[in-house]
Amino acid sequence: MELSPRGSVSRATGALVSLAFLCLASLARDSKSEVFTGLLGPYELFRFRNTRGQLARRGSDLRFARYHVERADERKEFVAAVKYLLERVPLSCDLDALLRRWRWLAEGSIGCIGNLKTWLVDAVAEGGTRLTVAMLTRIRPNG
């Protein structure tokens, strides 16, 4: 889907967008219980959400802020999230060594777990059998 700078959907994709909205509406309407339907995505979806009056009226935006690692409680949560992701990377790695570099990982991801996940996915796509600091440095976002 492509949005113009003014936030409108092109005609070519407009039919697909309309179909997607009809599918979502039918799922919500046909549900026998109160089911929450959530759409998650990047900030580009803000403009998309406002292309339909019904969606704009019934929807609400929830912003998940980045971690502020200068605060002890958020730093602890960030390190726990880093550990969770690293344990699921399909490459071998020195978990303790990478966890000791939590501040570097926070800087490279600007404290956003989504950015960190993308960084790790990019590392997996690089190939190889081991996740290393050298590999992460080579593909590190934000310099």
N, CA, C and O atoms as a MOPAC input file, in Angstrom:
PM7 MOZYME 1SCF
protein

 N      0.83900 1    -1.16200 1     0.00000 1
 C      0.00000 1     0.00000 1     0.00000 1
 C      0.88700 1     1.22900 1     0.00000 1
 O      1.84700 1     1.30800 1     0.76600 1
 N      0.57300 1     2.17300 1    -0.84500 1
 C      1.32300 1     3.41200 1    -0.88200 1
 C      0.39500 1     4.56800 1    -0.60400 1
 O     -0.71100 1     4.64500 1    -1.13800 1
 N      0.86600 1     5.47000 1     0.24700 1
 C      0.11600 1     6.67100 1     0.55700 1
 C      0.80300 1     7.85100 1    -0.09800 1
 O      2.03100 1     7.92400 1    -0.14400 1
 N      0.00500 1     8.76900 1    -0.60000 1
 C      0.58600 1     9.98800 1    -1.13900 1
 C      1.03600 1    10.84800 1     0.03500 1
 O      0.67200 1    10.56200 1     1.17600 1
 N      1.82400 1    11.90200 1    -0.22000 1
 C      2.24400 1    12.77600 1     0.87300 1
 C      1.06100 1    13.37400 1     1.64000 1
 O      1.19600 1    13.72400 1     2.81300 1
 N     -0.08300 1    13.49000 1     0.98900 1
 C     -1.26000 1    14.03400 1     1.67500 1
 C     -2.05000 1    12.95200 1     2.39800 1
 O     -3.06500 1    13.25100 1     3.02700 1
 N     -1.60600 1    11.70800 1     2.32000 1
 C     -2.24100 1    10.64400 1     3.07000 1
 C     -3.33100 1     9.89400 1     2.34300 1
 O     -4.02400 1     9.08400 1     2.95800 1
 N     -3.51100 1    10.13300 1     1.05100 1
 C     -4.55100 1     9.40700 1     0.32700 1
 C     -3.97400 1     8.14000 1    -0.29500 1
 O     -2.78500 1     8.07200 1    -0.60600 1
 N     -4.81400 1     7.16200 1    -0.46800 1
 C     -4.40700 1     5.88100 1    -1.03100 1
 C     -4.57900 1     5.94000 1    -2.54700 1
 O     -5.58300 1     6.45900 1    -3.03400 1
 N     -3.61100 1     5.41300 1    -3.29800 1
 C     -3.72500 1     5.42100 1    -4.75100 1
 C     -4.91100 1     4.55400 1    -5.18900 1
 O     -5.34700 1     3.67600 1    -4.44400 1
 N     -5.42500 1     4.79700 1    -6.37900 1
 C     -6.57100 1     4.03300 1    -6.88300 1
 C     -6.25800 1     2.54300 1    -7.01200 1
 O     -7.10100 1     1.69000 1    -6.73500 1
 N     -5.03300 1     2.25100 1    -7.43600 1
 C     -4.66500 1     0.84500 1    -7.62800 1
 C     -4.74700 1     0.06600 1    -6.32500 1
 O     -5.18600 1    -1.08400 1    -6.29900 1
 N     -4.32600 1     0.69700 1    -5.26400 1
 C     -4.37400 1     0.00400 1    -3.98300 1
 C     -5.65700 1     0.30400 1    -3.23100 1
 O     -5.96600 1    -0.36100 1    -2.24200 1
 N     -6.39900 1     1.28600 1    -3.68200 1
 C     -7.64900 1     1.64900 1    -3.00600 1
 C     -8.63900 1     0.50300 1    -2.95100 1
 O     -9.31900 1     0.32500 1    -1.94100 1
 N     -8.73300 1    -0.28300 1    -4.02500 1
 C     -9.66000 1    -1.42300 1    -4.04000 1
 C     -9.24800 1    -2.46900 1    -3.01400 1
 O    -10.09400 1    -3.05200 1    -2.33700 1
 N     -7.94900 1    -2.70200 1    -2.90200 1
 C     -7.46500 1    -3.66200 1    -1.90900 1
 C     -7.71000 1    -3.16100 1    -0.48700 1
 O     -8.05700 1    -3.93400 1     0.40600 1
 N     -7.52400 1    -1.86900 1    -0.29200 1
 C     -7.76700 1    -1.28100 1     1.02600 1
 C     -9.24100 1    -1.41500 1     1.38300 1
 O     -9.58000 1    -1.77700 1     2.50900 1
 N    -10.12200 1    -1.12100 1     0.42300 1
 C    -11.56200 1    -1.26200 1     0.67500 1
 C    -11.92200 1    -2.70200 1     1.02500 1
 O    -12.71700 1    -2.94900 1     1.93200 1
 N    -11.33700 1    -3.63800 1     0.30900 1
 C    -11.58700 1    -5.05100 1     0.59900 1
 C    -11.08700 1    -5.41800 1     1.99500 1
 O    -11.75500 1    -6.15000 1     2.72600 1
 N     -9.93000 1    -4.91500 1     2.35700 1
 C     -9.38500 1    -5.19300 1     3.68600 1
 C    -10.29900 1    -4.63700 1     4.77000 1
 O    -10.53700 1    -5.29800 1     5.78100 1
 N    -10.81500 1    -3.42200 1     4.56600 1
 C    -11.73200 1    -2.84800 1     5.54800 1
 C    -13.02200 1    -3.65000 1     5.64600 1
 O    -13.55000 1    -3.84200 1     6.74200 1
 N    -13.53200 1    -4.11700 1     4.52000 1
 C    -14.74600 1    -4.94100 1     4.54400 1
 C    -14.50700 1    -6.24200 1     5.31500 1
 O    -15.36700 1    -6.68200 1     6.07700 1
 N    -13.34900 1    -6.84700 1     5.11600 1
 C    -13.02300 1    -8.07700 1     5.84900 1
 C    -12.93600 1    -7.81500 1     7.34500 1
 O    -13.47100 1    -8.58300 1     8.14500 1
 N    -12.26400 1    -6.73700 1     7.72500 1
 C    -12.16700 1    -6.40100 1     9.14600 1
 C    -13.53600 1    -6.09500 1     9.73800 1
 O    -13.84400 1    -6.52200 1    10.85100 1
 N    -14.35400 1    -5.36000 1     9.00100 1
 C    -15.68900 1    -5.02800 1     9.49000 1
 C    -16.53400 1    -6.27800 1     9.66200 1
 O    -17.27200 1    -6.39300 1    10.64000 1
 N    -16.43700 1    -7.22100 1     8.72200 1
 C    -17.23800 1    -8.43800 1     8.84200 1
 C    -16.76000 1    -9.29500 1    10.00500 1
 O    -17.57500 1    -9.93000 1    10.67400 1
 N    -15.45700 1    -9.32500 1    10.25800 1
 C    -14.95000 1   -10.06100 1    11.42100 1
 C    -15.49400 1    -9.46800 1    12.71300 1
 O    -15.90800 1   -10.19800 1    13.61400 1
 N    -15.49200 1    -8.15500 1    12.79700 1
 C    -15.99400 1    -7.50100 1    14.00500 1
 C    -17.50200 1    -7.69200 1    14.14100 1
 O    -17.99800 1    -7.93600 1    15.24100 1
 N    -18.23100 1    -7.58200 1    13.03700 1
 C    -19.69400 1    -7.68500 1    13.06100 1
 C    -20.14200 1    -9.10600 1    13.35700 1
 O    -21.09600 1    -9.29900 1    14.11100 1
 N    -19.48500 1   -10.10100 1    12.78800 1
 C    -19.90600 1   -11.48700 1    12.92100 1
 C    -19.44900 1   -12.14000 1    14.22300 1
 O    -19.83900 1   -13.26800 1    14.52500 1
 N    -18.64100 1   -11.44600 1    14.97700 1
 C    -18.16100 1   -12.01800 1    16.22600 1
 C    -19.30400 1   -12.09300 1    17.23300 1
 O    -20.01200 1   -11.10900 1    17.45100 1
 N    -19.48000 1   -13.24700 1    17.83900 1
 C    -20.56200 1   -13.44800 1    18.81400 1
 C    -20.19200 1   -12.90800 1    20.18800 1
 O    -21.06900 1   -12.67000 1    21.01800 1
 N    -18.91300 1   -12.71700 1    20.43100 1
 C    -18.48600 1   -12.15900 1    21.71000 1
 C    -17.74900 1   -10.85400 1    21.44700 1
 O    -17.46700 1   -10.50000 1    20.30300 1
 N    -17.45000 1   -10.16400 1    22.50400 1
 C    -16.70100 1    -8.92100 1    22.34100 1
 C    -15.23500 1    -9.26300 1    22.13500 1
 O    -14.52500 1    -9.60400 1    23.08000 1
 N    -14.80100 1    -9.16800 1    20.91200 1
 C    -13.43100 1    -9.50800 1    20.56000 1
 C    -12.70900 1    -8.22600 1    20.18100 1
 O    -13.19100 1    -7.44900 1    19.35600 1
 N    -11.57600 1    -8.01600 1    20.77800 1
 C    -10.75400 1    -6.86100 1    20.45700 1
 C     -9.95300 1    -7.16200 1    19.20200 1
 O     -9.27800 1    -8.18800 1    19.11700 1
 N    -10.03000 1    -6.27500 1    18.23800 1
 C     -9.23700 1    -6.41600 1    17.02000 1
 C     -8.18500 1    -5.32400 1    17.03900 1
 O     -8.51000 1    -4.14000 1    17.12800 1
 N     -6.94800 1    -5.71500 1    16.95800 1
 C     -5.87200 1    -4.74300 1    16.99300 1
 C     -5.04000 1    -4.80000 1    15.73500 1
 O     -4.74000 1    -5.87500 1    15.21500 1
 N     -4.67600 1    -3.64400 1    15.26200 1
 C     -3.77100 1    -3.53600 1    14.12200 1
 C     -2.51800 1    -2.83400 1    14.62000 1
 O     -2.58500 1    -1.72200 1    15.14400 1
 N     -1.39300 1    -3.48000 1    14.45500 1
 C     -0.14000 1    -2.92700 1    14.92600 1
 C      0.74300 1    -2.58900 1    13.75000 1
 O      0.72400 1    -3.27500 1    12.72800 1
 N      1.51100 1    -1.53700 1    13.89400 1
 C      2.41500 1    -1.19100 1    12.82200 1
 C      3.15700 1     0.08900 1    13.10900 1
 O      3.04900 1     0.65200 1    14.19800 1
 N      3.91300 1     0.54900 1    12.12900 1
 C      4.71500 1     1.76100 1    12.30300 1
 C      3.85100 1     3.01700 1    12.21100 1
 O      2.64900 1     2.95500 1    11.95100 1
 N      4.49500 1     4.14000 1    12.43000 1
 C      3.78000 1     5.40900 1    12.44500 1
 C      3.08200 1     5.73900 1    11.12300 1
 O      2.16400 1     6.55900 1    11.10300 1
 N      3.50300 1     5.11600 1    10.01900 1
 C      2.84500 1     5.35500 1     8.74000 1
 C      1.37000 1     4.97000 1     8.79000 1
 O      0.57100 1     5.48400 1     8.00800 1
 N      1.00100 1     4.07100 1     9.70100 1
 C     -0.40000 1     3.66000 1     9.81400 1
 C     -1.29500 1     4.76500 1    10.36200 1
 O     -2.51200 1     4.71200 1    10.18300 1
 N     -0.72000 1     5.76000 1    11.02400 1
 C     -1.54600 1     6.86700 1    11.52000 1
 C     -2.31200 1     7.51600 1    10.37700 1
 O     -3.51400 1     7.75700 1    10.48200 1
 N     -1.60800 1     7.79800 1     9.28200 1
 C     -2.27800 1     8.41400 1     8.12700 1
 C     -3.27600 1     7.44500 1     7.51100 1
 O     -4.36600 1     7.84700 1     7.10600 1
 N     -2.91000 1     6.17900 1     7.43800 1
 C     -3.77600 1     5.16700 1     6.85400 1
 C     -5.07400 1     5.03000 1     7.63900 1
 O     -6.14900 1     4.88300 1     7.05700 1
 N     -4.96900 1     5.08000 1     8.95700 1
 C     -6.14400 1     4.91200 1     9.81500 1
 C     -7.17900 1     5.99700 1     9.55400 1
 O     -8.37500 1     5.76800 1     9.73400 1
 N     -6.74400 1     7.13800 1     9.14600 1
 C     -7.66500 1     8.24500 1     8.94100 1
 C     -8.20600 1     8.34400 1     7.51500 1
 O     -8.81000 1     9.35300 1     7.15200 1
 N     -7.99400 1     7.30100 1     6.70100 1
 C     -8.53500 1     7.31800 1     5.34200 1
 C    -10.00200 1     6.90800 1     5.31100 1
 O    -10.67200 1     7.11300 1     4.29900 1
 N    -10.50700 1     6.34400 1     6.37600 1
 C    -11.91300 1     5.93800 1     6.48200 1
 C    -12.51100 1     6.54800 1     7.74200 1
 O    -11.93400 1     6.44800 1     8.82500 1
 N    -13.64800 1     7.17000 1     7.59700 1
 C    -14.30100 1     7.80900 1     8.73100 1
 C    -14.62500 1     6.85400 1     9.85300 1
 O    -14.41000 1     7.17000 1    11.02400 1
 N    -15.14600 1     5.67300 1     9.50500 1
 C    -15.52900 1     4.70200 1    10.52400 1
 C    -14.30900 1     4.22400 1    11.30900 1
 O    -14.36500 1     4.09200 1    12.53200 1
 N    -13.23300 1     3.97200 1    10.61900 1
 C    -12.01800 1     3.52000 1    11.28300 1
 C    -11.45200 1     4.62300 1    12.17500 1
 O    -11.01500 1     4.36100 1    13.29600 1
 N    -11.46100 1     5.84800 1    11.67400 1
 C    -10.96000 1     6.96800 1    12.47000 1
 C    -11.82600 1     7.17200 1    13.71200 1
 O    -11.31100 1     7.47100 1    14.78900 1
 N    -13.12200 1     7.01000 1    13.56300 1
 C    -14.04700 1     7.22800 1    14.66600 1
 C    -13.95000 1     6.12200 1    15.72000 1
 O    -13.99000 1     6.40100 1    16.91800 1
 N    -13.82500 1     4.88900 1    15.28400 1
 C    -13.83800 1     3.75800 1    16.21000 1
 C    -12.45300 1     3.35300 1    16.69500 1
 O    -12.33100 1     2.62300 1    17.67900 1
 N    -11.43100 1     3.80900 1    16.02700 1
 C    -10.07900 1     3.40100 1    16.37700 1
 C     -9.46900 1     4.29600 1    17.43600 1
 O     -9.94500 1     5.40200 1    17.69000 1
 N     -8.44400 1     3.81300 1    18.02800 1
 C     -7.66000 1     4.63200 1    18.95000 1
 C     -6.19100 1     4.24500 1    18.78900 1
 O     -5.86000 1     3.10000 1    18.48000 1
 N     -5.34500 1     5.20600 1    19.00000 1
 C     -3.91200 1     5.00800 1    18.82400 1
 C     -3.26300 1     4.77700 1    20.17600 1
 O     -3.50300 1     5.51900 1    21.12900 1
 N     -2.45400 1     3.76200 1    20.24900 1
 C     -1.66000 1     3.48900 1    21.44000 1
 C     -0.19900 1     3.58300 1    21.04100 1
 O      0.24100 1     2.90400 1    20.11400 1
 N      0.53100 1     4.39800 1    21.72000 1
 C      1.94700 1     4.57700 1    21.40500 1
 C      2.77700 1     3.84000 1    22.44900 1
 O      2.62500 1     4.05900 1    23.65000 1
 N      3.64500 1     2.97400 1    21.97700 1
 C      4.55400 1     2.27400 1    22.85900 1
 C      5.89300 1     3.00000 1    22.80400 1
 O      6.61800 1     2.92200 1    21.81300 1
 N      6.19700 1     3.68700 1    23.85600 1
 C      7.40600 1     4.51700 1    23.88800 1
 C      8.66100 1     3.65400 1    23.99000 1
 O      8.61500 1     2.49400 1    24.40100 1
 N      9.76700 1     4.25100 1    23.60800 1
 C     11.05100 1     3.56200 1    23.72300 1
 C     11.44400 1     3.48600 1    25.18700 1
 O     10.89900 1     4.20000 1    26.02900 1
 N     12.39900 1     2.61100 1    25.47900 1
 C     12.93000 1     2.50400 1    26.82700 1
 C     13.89100 1     3.65700 1    27.08700 1
 O     14.66400 1     4.03900 1    26.20800 1
 N     13.84200 1     4.20000 1    28.27700 1
 C     14.78500 1     5.23100 1    28.71500 1
 C     15.76800 1     4.54600 1    29.66000 1
 O     15.49400 1     4.39400 1    30.85000 1
 N     16.91200 1     4.13400 1    29.12100 1
 C     17.82600 1     3.28500 1    29.87500 1
 C     18.55200 1     4.03200 1    30.98800 1
 O     19.25700 1     3.41000 1    31.78300 1
 N     18.39600 1     5.34100 1    31.06100 1
 C     18.99500 1     6.06200 1    32.18300 1
 C     18.18500 1     5.84500 1    33.47100 1
 O     18.66900 1     6.12300 1    34.56800 1
 N     16.96600 1     5.35100 1    33.32700 1
 C     16.12900 1     5.01800 1    34.48800 1
 C     16.31600 1     3.54300 1    34.81200 1
 O     16.18900 1     2.69200 1    33.93100 1
 N     16.61600 1     3.23400 1    36.07100 1
 C     16.95700 1     1.86900 1    36.48300 1
 C     15.85700 1     0.86500 1    36.15000 1
 O     16.15400 1    -0.23200 1    35.67900 1
 N     14.59900 1     1.21700 1    36.38300 1
 C     13.50800 1     0.27300 1    36.12300 1
 C     13.36700 1    -0.02400 1    34.63200 1
 O     13.16300 1    -1.17600 1    34.24900 1
 N     13.47400 1     0.99500 1    33.79400 1
 C     13.36800 1     0.77800 1    32.34800 1
 C     14.60900 1     0.08100 1    31.80300 1
 O     14.51200 1    -0.70100 1    30.85700 1
 N     15.76600 1     0.35200 1    32.38300 1
 C     16.98900 1    -0.32800 1    31.97000 1
 C     16.86800 1    -1.82400 1    32.23500 1
 O     17.24600 1    -2.63900 1    31.39400 1
 N     16.34700 1    -2.18100 1    33.39200 1
 C     16.16100 1    -3.58800 1    33.74100 1
 C     15.19900 1    -4.25700 1    32.75600 1
 O     15.43900 1    -5.38600 1    32.32800 1
 N     14.12000 1    -3.57200 1    32.39800 1
 C     13.15600 1    -4.11700 1    31.43800 1
 C     13.78100 1    -4.24700 1    30.05300 1
 O     13.54200 1    -5.23200 1    29.35500 1
 N     14.58200 1    -3.25500 1    29.65100 1
 C     15.23500 1    -3.31300 1    28.34300 1
 C     16.18000 1    -4.50800 1    28.27200 1
 O     16.16900 1    -5.24800 1    27.28900 1
 N     16.99400 1    -4.70300 1    29.30400 1
 C     17.94300 1    -5.82100 1    29.31600 1
 C     17.18400 1    -7.14800 1    29.27800 1
 O     17.61700 1    -8.08800 1    28.61300 1
 N     16.06000 1    -7.22900 1    29.98400 1
 C     15.24700 1    -8.45600 1    29.95200 1
 C     14.70100 1    -8.69700 1    28.54900 1
 O     14.66500 1    -9.83700 1    28.08700 1
 N     14.27600 1    -7.63200 1    27.86500 1
 C     13.77300 1    -7.77900 1    26.49600 1
 C     14.89400 1    -8.19000 1    25.54300 1
 O     14.68200 1    -9.00800 1    24.64800 1
 N     16.08700 1    -7.62300 1    25.73600 1
 C     17.24600 1    -8.00500 1    24.92100 1
 C     17.53900 1    -9.48700 1    25.11200 1
 O     17.75300 1   -10.21400 1    24.14300 1
 N     17.54800 1    -9.93000 1    26.36300 1
 C     17.81700 1   -11.34000 1    26.65000 1
 C     16.77300 1   -12.22800 1    25.99000 1
 O     17.11000 1   -13.25100 1    25.39400 1
 N     15.50800 1   -11.84100 1    26.09400 1
 C     14.42000 1   -12.61100 1    25.48800 1
 C     14.64600 1   -12.76900 1    23.98500 1
 O     14.51900 1   -13.87000 1    23.45000 1
 N     14.98200 1   -11.67100 1    23.30600 1
 C     15.20300 1   -11.73600 1    21.85900 1
 C     16.44300 1   -12.56300 1    21.51200 1
 O     16.41200 1   -13.38300 1    20.59300 1
 N     17.52400 1   -12.34400 1    22.24800 1
 C     18.75700 1   -13.07500 1    21.94400 1
 C     18.59600 1   -14.57600 1    22.13800 1
 O     19.19900 1   -15.36700 1    21.41300 1
 N     17.78800 1   -14.96600 1    23.11100 1
 C     17.56100 1   -16.39300 1    23.33400 1
 C     16.78800 1   -17.03700 1    22.18600 1
 O     16.78400 1   -18.26100 1    22.04900 1
 N     16.14600 1   -16.23300 1    21.37800 1
 C     15.33800 1   -16.76100 1    20.28400 1
 C     15.97800 1   -16.59900 1    18.90700 1
 O     15.41400 1   -17.03100 1    17.90200 1
 N     17.14100 1   -15.98600 1    18.86300 1
 C     17.86600 1   -15.85300 1    17.59700 1
 C     18.34400 1   -17.24000 1    17.18500 1
 O     18.94000 1   -17.94700 1    17.99800 1
 N     18.09600 1   -17.64800 1    15.93200 1
 C     18.46700 1   -19.00400 1    15.50100 1
 C     19.95400 1   -19.15400 1    15.16400 1
 O     20.32100 1   -19.96200 1    14.31100 1
 N     20.79300 1   -18.38500 1    15.82700 1
 C     22.24000 1   -18.48700 1    15.67000 1
 C     22.83700 1   -18.66900 1    17.05900 1
 O     22.26900 1   -18.20800 1    18.05000 1
 N     23.96500 1   -19.33100 1    17.12900 1
 C     24.62600 1   -19.42800 1    18.42900 1
 C     25.23000 1   -18.06300 1    18.76700 1
 O     25.61100 1   -17.30300 1    17.87600 1
 N     25.31000 1   -17.76900 1    20.05200 1
 C     25.90400 1   -16.50700 1    20.47300 1
 C     26.35600 1   -16.62400 1    21.91700 1
 O     25.89200 1   -17.49100 1    22.65700 1
 N     27.26000 1   -15.74600 1    22.30900 1
 C     27.67900 1   -15.65600 1    23.70300 1
 C     26.71100 1   -14.69300 1    24.37700 1
 O     26.91800 1   -13.48000 1    24.37400 1
 N     25.65400 1   -15.25000 1    24.95100 1
 C     24.57100 1   -14.45100 1    25.52400 1
 C     25.08800 1   -13.48000 1    26.57300 1
 O     24.72200 1   -12.30500 1    26.56200 1
 N     25.92800 1   -13.95500 1    27.47500 1
 C     26.42600 1   -13.08300 1    28.54600 1
 C     27.24600 1   -11.91800 1    27.99000 1
 O     27.12000 1   -10.78700 1    28.46100 1
 N     28.07800 1   -12.19200 1    26.99800 1
 C     28.90800 1   -11.13800 1    26.39700 1
 C     28.03000 1   -10.09000 1    25.72000 1
 O     28.28700 1    -8.89200 1    25.83700 1
 N     26.99600 1   -10.53800 1    25.01300 1
 C     26.10900 1    -9.58400 1    24.35000 1
 C     25.26800 1    -8.80100 1    25.36500 1
 O     25.01100 1    -7.61300 1    25.17200 1
 N     24.84900 1    -9.45400 1    26.42700 1
 C     24.08200 1    -8.74700 1    27.46200 1
 C     24.93600 1    -7.70100 1    28.16900 1
 O     24.41200 1    -6.67500 1    28.60400 1
 N     26.22400 1    -7.93700 1    28.29100 1
 C     27.10700 1    -6.92800 1    28.89000 1
 C     27.20300 1    -5.68700 1    28.01000 1
 O     27.59900 1    -4.61900 1    28.47800 1
 N     26.84800 1    -5.82400 1    26.76200 1
 C     26.87800 1    -4.68800 1    25.82800 1
 C     25.49600 1    -4.06400 1    25.67100 1
 O     25.19900 1    -3.48500 1    24.62600 1
 N     24.65300 1    -4.17200 1    26.68400 1
 C     23.27900 1    -3.68600 1    26.61200 1
 C     23.21300 1    -2.20800 1    26.25400 1
 O     22.32400 1    -1.79700 1    25.50800 1
 N     24.14300 1    -1.39800 1    26.77600 1
 C     24.09900 1     0.04400 1    26.48000 1
 C     24.36000 1     0.28900 1    24.99200 1
 O     23.70900 1     1.13900 1    24.38500 1
 N     25.28600 1    -0.43200 1    24.41100 1
 C     25.58500 1    -0.32000 1    22.98700 1
 C     24.36900 1    -0.74200 1    22.16400 1
 O     24.03800 1    -0.10900 1    21.16200 1
 N     23.70400 1    -1.82400 1    22.60100 1
 C     22.48800 1    -2.27600 1    21.91600 1
 C     21.37400 1    -1.23600 1    22.04800 1
 O     20.60300 1    -1.02100 1    21.11300 1
 N     21.29800 1    -0.60000 1    23.20500 1
 C     20.28900 1     0.44400 1    23.40700 1
 C     20.56400 1     1.64500 1    22.50300 1
 O     19.63900 1     2.21800 1    21.92600 1
 N     21.83000 1     2.02200 1    22.38200 1
 C     22.18200 1     3.14300 1    21.50700 1
 C     21.89100 1     2.81800 1    20.04700 1
 O     21.36000 1     3.65800 1    19.32000 1
 N     22.23200 1     1.61500 1    19.61600 1
 C     22.02600 1     1.21400 1    18.22700 1
 C     20.56300 1     1.07000 1    17.85400 1
 O     20.19700 1     1.21000 1    16.68700 1
 N     19.72200 1     0.78900 1    18.84600 1
 C     18.28700 1     0.62000 1    18.58300 1
 C     17.47700 1     1.81900 1    19.05800 1
 O     16.24800 1     1.80400 1    18.99300 1
 N     18.15400 1     2.84900 1    19.53300 1
 C     17.56200 1     4.02300 1    20.18200 1
 C     16.52800 1     3.64200 1    21.24700 1
 O     15.53200 1     4.33500 1    21.45000 1
 N     16.79500 1     2.53200 1    21.91000 1
 C     15.93000 1     2.10300 1    22.99800 1
 C     14.61800 1     1.48300 1    22.56400 1
 O     13.74900 1     1.23100 1    23.39900 1
 N     14.45800 1     1.23000 1    21.27200 1
 C     13.21100 1     0.65600 1    20.74800 1
 C     13.40200 1    -0.83000 1    20.47100 1
 O     14.27400 1    -1.21900 1    19.69500 1
 N     12.59000 1    -1.64500 1    21.10500 1
 C     12.70200 1    -3.08900 1    20.93600 1
 C     12.41400 1    -3.48500 1    19.48900 1
 O     13.03300 1    -4.41500 1    18.97200 1
 N     11.48900 1    -2.79800 1    18.83300 1
 C     11.22100 1    -3.09200 1    17.42300 1
 C     12.44800 1    -2.86900 1    16.56100 1
 O     12.72300 1    -3.66000 1    15.65800 1
 N     13.18900 1    -1.80200 1    16.82700 1
 C     14.42600 1    -1.54500 1    16.08900 1
 C     15.46700 1    -2.61800 1    16.38800 1
 O     16.18000 1    -3.07100 1    15.49200 1
 N     15.54800 1    -3.02000 1    17.65600 1
 C     16.48700 1    -4.07300 1    18.02300 1
 C     16.13200 1    -5.38000 1    17.32100 1
 O     17.01200 1    -6.08700 1    16.82900 1
 N     14.84600 1    -5.69500 1    17.27800 1
 C     14.41700 1    -6.92700 1    16.60600 1
 C     14.79500 1    -6.87300 1    15.12000 1
 O     15.30000 1    -7.85300 1    14.57300 1
 N     14.55400 1    -5.74600 1    14.48000 1
 C     14.92300 1    -5.59400 1    13.06900 1
 C     16.42800 1    -5.76900 1    12.88400 1
 O     16.87400 1    -6.41000 1    11.93300 1
 N     17.19500 1    -5.20200 1    13.78900 1
 C     18.65200 1    -5.32700 1    13.74900 1
 C     19.05600 1    -6.79600 1    13.83500 1
 O     19.91600 1    -7.25400 1    13.08400 1
 N     18.43400 1    -7.52800 1    14.75300 1
 C     18.75900 1    -8.94800 1    14.90800 1
 C     18.29200 1    -9.76700 1    13.69800 1
 O     18.98800 1   -10.68700 1    13.27000 1
 N     17.13600 1    -9.44100 1    13.15600 1
 C     16.65400 1   -10.14000 1    11.95500 1
 C     17.61900 1    -9.89600 1    10.79700 1
 O     17.92400 1   -10.81300 1    10.03400 1
 N     18.09700 1    -8.65800 1    10.66900 1
 C     19.08300 1    -8.35200 1     9.62900 1
 C     20.36400 1    -9.16000 1     9.83500 1
 O     20.99000 1    -9.59900 1     8.87000 1
 N     20.74800 1    -9.35200 1    11.09700 1
 C     21.94500 1   -10.14100 1    11.39600 1
 C     21.74500 1   -11.59700 1    10.98300 1
 O     22.65300 1   -12.21500 1    10.42600 1
 N     20.58000 1   -12.13700 1    11.24900 1
 C     20.28400 1   -13.51700 1    10.84400 1
 C     20.32200 1   -13.62600 1     9.32200 1
 O     20.82700 1   -14.60900 1     8.78000 1
 N     19.79000 1   -12.61400 1     8.63300 1
 C     19.75600 1   -12.62500 1     7.17000 1
 C     21.15600 1   -12.55900 1     6.56500 1
 O     21.36200 1   -12.96500 1     5.42100 1
 N     22.10900 1   -12.05000 1     7.32700 1
 C     23.49200 1   -11.99300 1     6.85200 1
 C     24.06100 1   -13.38400 1     6.59600 1
 O     24.99200 1   -13.55000 1     5.80800 1
 N     23.50100 1   -14.36200 1     7.25900 1
 C     24.01100 1   -15.72100 1     7.11600 1
 C     25.01600 1   -16.03800 1     8.20300 1
 O     25.30200 1   -15.20400 1     9.06200 1
 N     25.53100 1   -17.20000 1     8.16400 1
 C     26.47400 1   -17.62500 1     9.18500 1
 C     25.78200 1   -18.45900 1    10.25700 1
 O     24.57300 1   -18.68700 1    10.21700 1
 N     26.57500 1   -18.89600 1    11.19800 1
 C     26.03500 1   -19.75100 1    12.25300 1
 C     26.14800 1   -19.12000 1    13.62900 1
 O     25.61700 1   -19.65100 1    14.60500 1
 N     26.84000 1   -17.98400 1    13.71200 1
 C     27.09400 1   -17.36300 1    15.01200 1
 C     26.80300 1   -15.86800 1    14.96400 1
 O     27.21500 1   -15.16900 1    14.03800 1
 N     26.09000 1   -15.39700 1    15.97000 1
 C     25.82200 1   -13.96900 1    16.12600 1
 C     26.95300 1   -13.36700 1    16.94100 1
 O     27.17800 1   -13.75500 1    18.08800 1
 N     27.66000 1   -12.42300 1    16.35000 1
 C     28.81500 1   -11.82700 1    17.02400 1
 C     28.68200 1   -10.31400 1    17.06800 1
 O     27.88900 1    -9.71900 1    16.33700 1
 N     29.47100 1    -9.71000 1    17.93600 1
 C     29.52200 1    -8.25100 1    18.01600 1
 C     30.01000 1    -7.68500 1    16.68700 1
 O     29.51700 1    -6.65100 1    16.23700 1
 N     30.96400 1    -8.34600 1    16.06300 1
 C     31.48200 1    -7.87900 1    14.76700 1
 C     30.36800 1    -7.84200 1    13.72200 1
 O     30.26300 1    -6.88300 1    12.95700 1
 N     29.53800 1    -8.88500 1    13.69000 1
 C     28.42300 1    -8.92100 1    12.73900 1
 C     27.43800 1    -7.79500 1    13.04300 1
 O     26.98900 1    -7.09100 1    12.13900 1
 N     27.10800 1    -7.63300 1    14.31500 1
 C     26.16500 1    -6.58000 1    14.70500 1
 C     26.72200 1    -5.19500 1    14.41800 1
 O     25.98000 1    -4.29000 1    14.03500 1
 N     28.02900 1    -5.02700 1    14.60100 1
 C     28.66100 1    -3.73900 1    14.31600 1
 C     28.57300 1    -3.41900 1    12.82600 1
 O     28.30100 1    -2.28000 1    12.44500 1
 N     28.80200 1    -4.41300 1    12.00000 1
 C     28.79800 1    -4.22700 1    10.54000 1
 C     27.43100 1    -3.75600 1    10.03900 1
 O     27.35900 1    -2.93700 1     9.12300 1
 N     26.36300 1    -4.26000 1    10.62300 1
 C     25.03600 1    -3.92200 1    10.12800 1
 C     24.27100 1    -3.00200 1    11.07500 1
 O     23.06500 1    -2.80800 1    10.92400 1
 N     24.97600 1    -2.43900 1    12.04800 1
 C     24.33900 1    -1.61200 1    13.06400 1
 C     23.61200 1    -0.41700 1    12.44300 1
 O     24.19400 1     0.32100 1    11.64800 1
 N     22.34600 1    -0.22800 1    12.80300 1
 C     21.64300 1     0.97500 1    12.34100 1
 C     22.15100 1     2.19600 1    13.13300 1
 O     22.79600 1     2.04600 1    14.17000 1
 N     21.86600 1     3.34100 1    12.65300 1
 C     22.21000 1     4.59200 1    13.34400 1
 C     23.71400 1     4.74200 1    13.55800 1
 O     24.15700 1     5.27600 1    14.57500 1
 N     24.49300 1     4.26500 1    12.58700 1
 C     25.94500 1     4.46300 1    12.63300 1
 C     26.59800 1     3.55200 1    13.56100 1
 O     27.81900 1     3.59500 1    13.71200 1

